[in-house]
Amino acid sequence: MFGIILFAASLLCACGGSGNNTTPPPVQQVVATPTIATATAQNSAVVMTLADSTSGATIYYTLDGSTPNTTSQIYHAPFLVASNLSVNVLATASGYTNSSVATKAFTPGIASGTLVWSDEFANSGSANVQPDPAIWTYDTGLNCCGNNELETYCAQTSSASPCSSTNPNAFIGTDGYLHIVAMKPSSGIYTSGRLKSQGLVSFMYGRIEARMKLPESQGMWPAFWMLGNNITTLSWPACGELDIMEHINGSNPAPYVGGTPPGFDWIAGSVHGGTTAAHADGTQQFHPSGFSAAAWHTYGMNWTKGQVQFYVDDPANIYATFTAGTNTFSGPWPFDQGPQFVILNLAVGGDWPGPPDTATPFPSEMTVDYVRVYTN
């Protein structure tokens, strides 16, 4: 009997010991609340930057006052705010509880047609200077960006051959213009510049324009255009592409491009979207009698929800309109899904213009007076 009692007691002790070693589950950490910072633009507009201190956090936001979730827009870069809106921001991270929602209301009350952002490419000094690094960065390399182009794109500080940091392909001259210069440092070797505001400042809606004059020779392909910030997550063409101005080769010889009469100079405005399986495009050309892209002209776009219009010299001089869900653009409309960044580049050769010929001058340049953004 005594032995049985001892055995039962040992079982009770074993059970009690097991219970005392139970560890409670860890408390899951919460993602830090996002921050909303602003920098002054022009005429009460601001450039808004979203951030989160939790490593690896993804930031989602809405601009219509609704509560953000993981299907909302993903934040990629600072963007201009020039209208009345309410920003709500959420951050998530793997293994964490979602953050609290940060919110900020903007009521600038800016009138339509007001200049709210610009780069005037000012230079009051006696030497060339680099484009503002707070606005512009660069695509670089040979065949960096598709289209079978022939140039090596060089950044301001690129020094590896064929680039030269002492003879850059992009600079602001003492004349107060941005110069993007295509060069031929040796036979069959070309360099040029491709500036972009990606990751630094971006825009959604508004009237966006640049004043520029363009090279007019075989193989030259200057462009002023935009891509969606979400290209890093959606890729092209789903991110959307807005070509405010493209131009190739100069006056059209026969056979000519897209119905443009031979001998007439022209530029084109285009939109691209959809997916790789269902690609949507729209292109219209501007080619009035007497037009010369070698002269100074203003090329612009009026971008509103569900519609994009292109113009030359005067916002009232609209030559192309693309509207969501119509025969001008029947594919998936990507231009309401988030901000886009600006690109200014001068390509050499490629699938569209073909290569330079013996009459193509080098250096050859695209000159830009300014880039400006106005409210709709």
N, C-alpha and C positions, 0 to 999 in steps of 0.2 A: 504494500500500500504506500509506504514511504517513497519508494522508487517511482511510482506512477505520479505522485504529486510533484516531484522534482522535474520529471519530464515535461509535464504540462506547464510548469513555470518557465522552463527554458524556451518553450514555444512562444509564450507570451512576451518574453524579453526580445526574441528575434523579430516578432511583428512590430513591436514598439520601436526598435532600432531602425527598421526599414522606413517607417513613417517619418521619423525625424530627419532623414536624408533627402526628402523630396524638395527640389529646387523650384521656386516659382518661375514662370515664363518671364523673359526679359520684356521690359516696357519698350515698345517701338518708338523710335525717334521721329520727330516731326520736322518736315522740311521748313526751313526759315521762311518767314513771310517775305515775298518779293519787295523790292524797292522800285519806286518810280521817280526818276530824276529828269529834269528838263534843262535845256540850254537855250538861250535866247536866239531866235532866228531874226525875222524882220516883221515890223508892223504888228506886234503882239503874237505872232506865231512862235512856236517853240519846237525844238527837236527833242523827242522823248526817248529816254533810254531805260530799259527794264533790266533788272539784275537780281540774282539770288546768291546768297553766301554759301548755300549747301552745295558741296562738290557734286558735279554730274547732274544737277537739277535741270529739268526741262520746263520752260516757262510757256504758259498758255495765256491768251488774253482775248477779251472782247472789247468792242468799241461802241456797242449799242446799249450798254447798261445791264446786259444779261449776265448771268453767273457763268464764268468759264468752267470748262471741263476738258477732258483729254481729247475731245473732238474739235475743240476751238482752235483758232490760229496759233501756230507755234511762233514764238518770238525768235528772230534771227539777227536783227540789226536795228540801230536807232532809226526813227522815222519822224517825218514832219507832221505836226498837229497844227492845223490852221482853221479848224471848224469847231463848233460846239459839240462836244461828245463826252461820254463817261467811260473811262478805262477801268476795267476790272481784270485783275491778274492773279493767276494761280500757278504754283510751282509743284512739280512732282519729282520723285527720285526713287529708284529701285530700293526696296527694303525700308522705305520711310512712309509715314503717314503724310498725306497731302498737306500742303501749307494752308494757312488762313488766306483768304482773298484780300488782296490790297486793292484799293480803289482811289481814283482821282477824277474829279470833274474838271473839264476845260470849257470855259465860256468866253472865248476871245472876241466873239461878235464882229468878225472881220468882214468887211463889205466885199462883194463879188468884184473880181478884177484887180484885187490888191496884190502887189508884189510881196511875197512872204519868204522867199529864199532865193539866193543867187550866188554864183561865183562869177565875179567880174574880171577875173584874171589880171588884177591890178599889179603894176610893178613900177614904183616911183624911183627905183635905183638906176644905176648906170651899167648894170650887168644883168644877163639873163638869170632867172631864178626858177626853182622847181615848182611845179603845181602844189597846191596846199596839201600836205600829207594828212591833214585832218579830214579831208574830203576825198582825195584820190589815192587809190592804190593801183596795181598793175597786174595784168596777165602777162606771163613771160614764157619764152621758149619757142622752139621751132615746131610748127604744126600743133600748137598748144590747144587750139580751140575748134578743130574741125575745118571743113570746107576745102581741104587740100591747098591751103594758102602756102605761099612760098617764103614769107618773111619769118625771121626770128623776132619775136616781140621782146623788147628790152625795157627794164625798169630804169628809174633815174640813177640808181647806183649799180646797175649791171655793168661789169667790167670784163667778164669772160668773153672771148672772141666768139662771134663777130660784134658783140656789143662794146660800147665805149662809154664809160662814165664821164669822160672829159668832152665827149661830143654826143650828148643825149638825144634821143629821138623825140622827147617831149620836154618842152620848156616854155616858160612865160617870158616873152621878149621885153625889151625896154619899150616897145611899142604898145604894151598892154594887151597883147593877144597871146592866147595859147597856140603854140605851134606843135603839130604832130607831124614828124618828118620821116618819110620813107627814104632810106639810103641804100646804096649799092657799094659796100666796102670792097668787094672784089667780084670778079666775073661769076655770075650765077648765084651770088650770095646777096640777100636783102635783109635789112632790119627796119623796124618801125615801132610804133607805140600803140598800146591799147590801155587806156585809162578807164577805171571803173570806181564807182562809189560803194561797191559791195562791202558790207560789214561796217560802214562808216556813217552813211546817211542814205535814206530811202524815202520814197514818196508813194502816196496812194490818192488818186484823183487830183484834179487841178488842171491848170493850163501850163504846159511845160514846153519851153522853147529854147533854141540856141541860134545865135547869129553867126554865120560862118561863110567862108568861101572855100571852094573845093578844087582839087587837081583835076585836070582834063586830059587824060592820056590813057592809052591802052594798058590794062592791067591794074589800074588804080581803083580801089574800092573803099571810099570813105563811108562812115556810118555814125549816126547818132541814134541810140536805141536804149531799150530797157529790158531787164529780165527780173522775174519774181525772186524775192529773197528766199523763197522756199525751194529754189533750185537745188539746194544741198540735201533736201529730203524728198522732193517730188521728181527731180530731174527735168530735163527738157524733152518734149515741149509742154508737159503738163503744168510747169511753172508759169507759162505764158511769156510771150515775147512781143514787145511793142517796138516796131521799127519806125521811128519818127522821120528819119531820112536815110536813104541809101542811094548811092550813085555809082555807076561803073562807066569807065572808059571815055566819057564825053559824048559828043554828038553821035547819034546812031547812024552808022552806015547800013545799007541793006545787006543781008536780011536783018531787020531791026527787032528790038525786044518789045514784046507785049503790045504791039499795035502802035507804038510810037512812030510817027512819020520819019523817014530817013532824013538826016541833017538837022533834026530838032533835038535840042538838049532837053534833059529831063531829070527828075528825081522820083523816088518811089516811097510810099508809106505802106507798111504791111503789119499784119497781126498774125501770130502763130499760137496755136494751142492744141488741146486734145491730148492724146496719148500716142505712143509709138505705133500702136495698133490702129488708132483712129485719129489720124493727123488732120487738123483743120488749119486752113490758110486763107488769107485774103490779102490782095495786093492791088493798089491803084497807083497810076502814074500821073505826074503833073508835068505837062510839056506844052505850055502856051508858046505861040510864035514869039520869037525874040528872047526867050528865056536863056540865060547862061548861068550855069552853076559855078563858073569861075568868078562871077561877081558876088558881092555880098548879098546874102539873103537870110531871112529869118525862117527857120523851119520849126513848126510847132504842132502840138497835140492838145486837144481838149478832151480830158478823160473824166467821165462821169459814170455813175453806176449803170452798168448794162450797155454802155456806148463809148466808142472811141472815134474821134474825128481828127483828121490831119489837115493842116493849112500851111500856106506859104506867105510870108511877109505880113499878113493881116489876119487876125483871128476870124474875121468875117469871110475870108477867102478860103473856104473849105472845099477841098477837092475830093475827099474820100470820107465816107461814114461807114462804120461797122457797128452793128447792133446785135446783142445777144439773141439767139433763137430765131434769127431771120435768115434770108438767103444770102446776106452779106457775110454771115458767120454762123453756120448751122451746127457746128460741133460744140463740144463742151466749152463753156465760156470761162476762161481762167482769170479774168481781169478784175474780179471783185473779191478775190480770195486773200489779198494781202498786199503790202507795199512792194515796190520794185526799185531796183537800183539803176543808175545811169551808166552807160558805156559810151566812150568816144574813141574811135579807132580808125586807123588807115591801114587796110590790108593791101598786100601786093599779090596779085594773081588769085588763084582759087577757082572753084568750079564755075562760078557765075561769070566773072570778067575774062577769064583766061589769063595767060602769062603776059608780062610786059613784052614789047617788041623793041627793035633797034631805035625807034623814035621816042620811046618813053624817057623823059628826063629824070635824072637823079642828081641831087636830092629833089624830092617832090613833096609838097606839104598840104595839109589840111589846116586852115587857120580858123580859130574860134574866138569871137569877141566876148561872149558870155554864155552862161546857162542860167535861166531864170524860171521860177515857179510862181504862178499866180493862183489865187482862189478862183473857183468856178463862178 
